[in-house]
Amino acid sequence: MFRHRLFFVALLGIWMNAPLAKAEELQPHRAYYTISMISVPSIKSTVTDVRGTMMLELFKTCDGWASQQVSDVWHYSGEDEVEHIRWGSVTFESVDNRFFKFNVFRKVDDELVEDIRGQATKCAKGIEVSYQKPNKVTLTLPEGTLFPLEYTQGLLKIAEEGEHMYPAVVFDGSSTEGPAEIDVFVGEKKVMAGSPEAEGAHQFAAQPFWPVRFSVYGEEGCQYEAEYTTTQELLPNGIIKQYVIDDGTIKIRGVLDRVEVLPKEGC
């Protein structure tokens, strides 16, 4: 349930500077989110409540950007049933967007149920993905497939320019079946009343934001309905103030609690 792709978690907080800033100017940081269920489950679900947290860290290396993230989510069913899902990843994307390395895991009640590791490289013959785990497999991605940071750069650019649609094929390493098709609609920038000095508010709470809606389709690209949708409040500096993920059975929301700005490391 809610095995949403890495991209939508990696996108949270990935940009700390102006929307049109170059990748070299990204601000390393660490962001913390609180996760909760916000809808009455459909008859397709036995889950009665969802609670959890997520941490994302982005930092600079000499030749690219690395990130790590960990989420802990508890699914409650009935009176006494509780399922603990721990999900995490470590990724690296080169500054020229030509190399992407990924390591993704998922545990259910402390039992490892998914371990995906590999790397993807753009070359003259196309984009090649080499998986080391769970099996040694090589895939060739469709021409024009984007990596997560590369996609984020394009999304923020069209938002700043006032455009609204941004369809793309994105590979983030969270699946052994390849990339996903993503359709995006970016709404007009909004302003929400609030004060960054209010108790419990993070330093970006009062900034205006774009409402963004993502519809995610499977790798084959022939589905009429999205596998799930995500709506986000995208701040002018690129941080996601909050997001909602809907897989058709339940909806969960992640709310930004605090952001730690990390120092830029020299090479």
C-alpha positions as CSV (number, residue, x, y, z in Angstrom):
1,M,0.0,0.0,0.0
2,F,1.3,3.4,-1.0
3,R,4.4,2.1,-2.6
4,H,4.7,5.4,-4.3
5,R,7.7,6.1,-6.4
6,L,10.9,7.5,-4.9
7,F,10.6,10.6,-7.1
8,F,7.7,12.1,-5.2
9,V,9.6,11.7,-1.9
10,A,12.9,12.9,-3.4
11,L,11.2,16.0,-4.8
12,L,10.3,17.1,-1.3
13,G,12.7,19.9,-0.3
14,I,15.2,19.3,-3.1
15,W,15.5,23.0,-4.0
16,M,16.4,25.6,-1.4
17,N,17.3,28.5,-3.7
18,A,15.5,30.5,-6.4
19,P,13.5,28.3,-8.8
20,L,15.8,29.0,-11.8
21,A,19.0,28.4,-9.9
22,K,21.5,26.1,-11.4
23,A,22.1,22.7,-9.9
24,E,25.5,23.9,-8.6
25,E,23.7,26.4,-6.4
26,L,21.4,24.0,-4.6
27,Q,21.5,24.3,-0.8
28,P,22.2,21.1,1.1
29,H,19.6,20.5,3.8
30,R,17.7,18.1,6.0
31,A,13.8,18.2,6.1
32,Y,11.4,16.5,8.4
33,Y,7.7,15.6,7.7
34,T,4.8,14.3,9.7
35,I,2.6,11.8,7.9
36,S,-1.1,11.1,8.6
37,M,-4.3,9.7,7.0
38,I,-6.8,12.3,6.0
39,S,-9.7,10.4,4.5
40,V,-12.2,7.7,5.4
41,P,-10.8,4.5,3.8
42,S,-12.8,3.0,0.9
43,I,-14.3,-0.5,1.2
44,K,-11.2,-1.7,-0.7
45,S,-9.0,-1.0,2.4
46,T,-8.9,-2.5,5.9
47,V,-6.7,0.3,7.2
48,T,-8.3,2.5,9.8
49,D,-5.5,5.0,10.4
50,V,-2.0,5.9,9.2
51,R,0.7,7.7,11.2
52,G,4.4,8.3,10.5
53,T,7.4,10.4,9.8
54,M,9.8,11.1,7.0
55,M,13.3,12.5,6.9
56,L,15.1,13.6,3.7
57,E,18.7,14.8,3.5
58,L,20.3,16.3,0.4
59,F,24.0,17.0,0.2
60,K,26.6,18.0,-2.4
61,T,29.6,16.0,-3.5
62,C,32.4,17.1,-5.9
63,D,30.6,15.8,-9.0
64,G,26.9,15.6,-8.2
65,W,24.2,15.4,-5.6
66,A,23.4,12.7,-3.1
67,S,20.3,12.1,-1.0
68,Q,19.1,9.8,1.6
69,Q,15.7,9.5,3.1
70,V,13.9,7.3,5.6
71,S,10.2,7.0,6.4
72,D,8.5,5.1,9.2
73,V,4.8,4.6,8.8
74,W,2.3,2.6,11.0
75,H,-0.9,1.2,9.5
76,Y,-3.6,0.5,12.0
77,S,-6.4,-2.1,11.2
78,G,-9.2,-3.1,13.4
79,E,-8.7,-2.9,17.1
80,D,-5.3,-4.5,17.7
81,E,-3.6,-4.9,14.3
82,V,-0.6,-2.6,13.6
83,E,1.8,-2.9,10.6
84,H,5.1,-1.0,10.7
85,I,6.6,-0.1,7.3
86,R,10.1,1.3,7.1
87,W,11.2,2.6,3.7
88,G,14.5,4.2,2.8
89,S,16.8,5.1,-0.1
90,V,20.2,6.4,-0.9
91,T,20.7,7.9,-4.3
92,F,23.3,9.9,-6.3
93,E,22.8,11.9,-9.5
94,S,25.7,13.5,-11.4
95,V,25.6,17.2,-11.9
96,D,25.3,16.7,-15.7
97,N,22.3,14.4,-15.2
98,R,24.0,11.5,-17.1
99,F,24.5,9.1,-14.2
100,F,22.1,7.9,-11.5
101,K,22.8,5.4,-8.7
102,F,20.2,4.1,-6.4
103,N,19.7,1.8,-3.4
104,V,16.1,1.4,-2.1
105,F,14.8,-0.9,0.6
106,R,11.5,-1.6,2.3
107,K,10.8,-3.4,5.6
108,V,7.5,-4.7,7.0
109,D,7.6,-5.3,10.7
110,D,11.4,-5.4,10.6
111,E,11.5,-8.0,7.8
112,L,13.2,-6.9,4.6
113,V,10.8,-7.4,1.8
114,E,12.4,-5.3,-0.9
115,D,16.0,-4.4,-1.7
116,I,16.7,-2.7,-5.1
117,R,20.2,-1.6,-6.1
118,G,21.7,-0.5,-9.4
119,Q,22.7,2.4,-11.6
120,A,21.7,4.0,-14.8
121,T,23.9,5.7,-17.4
122,K,23.0,7.9,-20.5
123,C,25.3,7.1,-23.4
124,A,25.3,7.3,-27.2
125,K,23.2,4.2,-27.5
126,G,20.5,5.4,-25.1
127,I,19.9,5.0,-21.4
128,E,21.0,1.7,-19.8
129,V,20.0,0.5,-16.3
130,S,22.0,-2.2,-14.6
131,Y,20.4,-3.8,-11.5
132,Q,22.6,-5.6,-8.9
133,K,19.6,-6.5,-6.7
134,P,17.2,-8.2,-6.4
135,N,18.5,-9.8,-9.6
136,K,21.2,-8.9,-12.1
137,V,19.2,-7.5,-15.0
138,T,19.9,-4.8,-17.6
139,L,17.2,-2.6,-19.1
140,T,17.2,-0.1,-21.9
141,L,15.1,3.0,-21.1
142,P,13.0,4.9,-23.6
143,E,14.8,7.8,-25.3
144,G,14.1,11.1,-23.4
145,T,13.7,9.4,-20.0
146,L,14.6,11.8,-17.2
147,F,16.3,11.2,-13.8
148,P,14.7,12.8,-10.7
149,L,16.8,15.9,-10.3
150,E,16.7,16.5,-14.0
151,Y,12.9,16.3,-13.9
152,T,12.7,18.6,-10.9
153,Q,14.8,21.2,-12.7
154,G,12.4,21.2,-15.7
155,L,9.3,21.3,-13.5
156,L,10.4,24.3,-11.6
157,K,11.5,26.1,-14.7
158,I,8.1,25.8,-16.4
159,A,6.3,26.8,-13.1
160,E,8.4,29.9,-12.9
161,E,7.6,30.7,-16.6
162,G,3.9,30.4,-16.0
163,E,3.4,27.2,-17.9
164,H,1.0,24.6,-16.6
165,M,1.6,21.2,-18.3
166,Y,4.8,19.1,-18.0
167,P,4.4,15.4,-19.1
168,A,7.5,13.3,-18.9
169,V,8.9,9.8,-18.4
170,V,10.9,9.5,-15.2
171,F,13.2,6.8,-13.8
172,D,13.9,6.9,-10.1
173,G,15.2,3.4,-9.3
174,S,12.2,2.5,-7.0
175,S,11.0,-0.2,-9.3
176,T,12.6,-3.1,-11.2
177,E,10.3,-2.6,-14.1
178,G,11.7,0.7,-15.4
179,P,10.3,4.2,-15.6
180,A,6.8,5.7,-15.2
181,E,4.9,8.2,-17.2
182,I,4.0,11.3,-15.2
183,D,1.4,14.0,-16.2
184,V,1.7,17.2,-14.2
185,F,-0.6,20.3,-13.9
186,V,0.8,23.4,-12.2
187,G,-1.8,25.9,-10.9
188,E,-1.5,29.6,-10.5
189,K,0.7,30.8,-7.6
190,K,-1.2,31.2,-4.4
191,V,-0.7,33.1,-1.1
192,M,-1.8,31.6,2.2
193,A,-2.1,33.7,5.3
194,G,0.3,32.7,8.0
195,S,3.3,33.9,10.0
196,P,6.7,32.3,10.1
197,E,7.0,33.5,13.7
198,A,4.0,31.5,14.8
199,E,4.7,28.7,17.3
200,G,5.7,25.5,15.5
201,A,6.0,27.1,12.1
202,H,9.0,26.5,9.9
203,Q,11.0,29.3,8.4
204,F,9.2,29.0,5.0
205,A,5.6,28.8,6.2
206,A,4.5,32.2,5.0
207,Q,5.9,32.0,1.4
208,P,3.5,31.7,-1.6
209,F,3.3,28.4,-3.4
210,W,2.2,26.6,-6.6
211,P,-0.5,23.9,-6.3
212,V,0.9,21.0,-8.4
213,R,-1.0,17.8,-9.3
214,F,0.9,14.7,-10.4
215,S,-0.8,11.7,-12.1
216,V,1.5,8.6,-12.2
217,Y,1.0,5.9,-14.8
218,G,2.7,2.5,-15.1
219,E,5.7,1.7,-17.2
220,E,3.7,0.5,-20.2
221,G,1.9,3.8,-20.6
222,C,-1.4,2.3,-21.8
223,Q,-3.5,2.7,-18.6
224,Y,-6.6,5.0,-18.8
225,E,-6.4,5.6,-15.0
226,A,-3.4,6.7,-13.0
227,E,-1.9,4.3,-10.5
228,Y,-2.1,7.1,-8.0
229,T,-2.1,10.9,-7.8
230,T,-0.1,13.3,-5.7
231,T,-0.9,17.0,-5.0
232,Q,1.7,19.3,-3.6
233,E,2.1,22.8,-2.4
234,L,5.4,23.8,-4.1
235,L,7.0,26.9,-2.5
236,P,8.9,29.5,-4.6
237,N,12.2,28.1,-3.3
238,G,11.1,24.6,-4.4
239,I,10.4,23.2,-1.0
240,I,7.1,21.2,-0.7
241,K,5.1,22.6,2.2
242,Q,2.8,19.6,2.2
243,Y,1.6,16.8,-0.1
244,V,-1.3,14.4,-0.4
245,I,-1.0,10.9,-2.0
246,D,-4.1,9.1,-3.1
247,D,-4.0,5.5,-4.4
248,G,-7.8,5.1,-4.7
249,T,-8.2,3.4,-1.3
250,I,-6.9,5.9,1.3
251,K,-5.2,9.3,1.2
252,I,-2.2,10.3,3.3
253,R,-0.7,13.7,3.9
254,G,2.9,14.7,4.6
255,V,3.4,18.1,6.3
256,L,6.7,19.9,6.6
257,D,7.7,20.4,10.2
258,R,11.2,21.8,10.0
259,V,14.1,22.3,7.7
260,E,17.8,22.3,8.7
261,V,20.1,24.1,6.2
262,L,23.4,22.2,5.9
263,P,26.8,23.7,5.1
264,K,28.1,23.4,1.5
265,E,30.9,20.9,1.5
266,G,34.1,21.8,-0.5
267,C,35.8,19.3,-2.7
